[in-house]
Amino acid sequence: MNHKKIHRLMREHDLRPKFRRRFIATIDSDHDGPIFPNLAKDIIPSGPNR
């Protein structure tokens, strides 16, 4: 069976697939903790591992 037949049969039997989430949010940016500045934003590395 190919995906089109599966899709048609599921639609006929009123079945809905479980959709997987692509990512899980692991960062909570709505917090009361301090926000530290990015001290390395203006630094240009001179080579690898620098």
N, C-alpha and C positions, 0 to 999 in steps of 0.2 A: 504494500500500500504506500502511496505517496502522501505528502502533506496535504494536498488538496482534498483527497478523499477523507482523510482524518478530520479535516476542518469541516467538511460537509456533514459527515456523520455526527460530529459533536454539535453542530448547529441544529440538525434535525432532532436530536435528543435533548436539546436545550442544556447542554453542558458547557460550562465556562472553565477555561484553563486557569490554573493558579499562576499569576505573573510573578516572576522573581524580581526583586528590586536589584538594580544595577550596582548600588553602593549603599553602604550604611553610614549615616552621618556620625562621625566619631568626635567631632569638635563642637563644643558648645560655646559659641561666641557671645552669648547673652549671660555674662557672669559679672560678679562684682570684684573680681581680682584685678590686680594691676596689669596694665598693658605696657609692655616694655618696647622701647624703640628698636628698630633694626639698625644695629651699629655697622653692619657690613654692606649696606646698600650702595655706598660710593666706592668701595674697594674693588679694584680690578686685579684679579690674580695674575701673577707673572708666570705661572706654570701649574702643572698638576700637583695636587696635594699641598697647596700653598695657602 
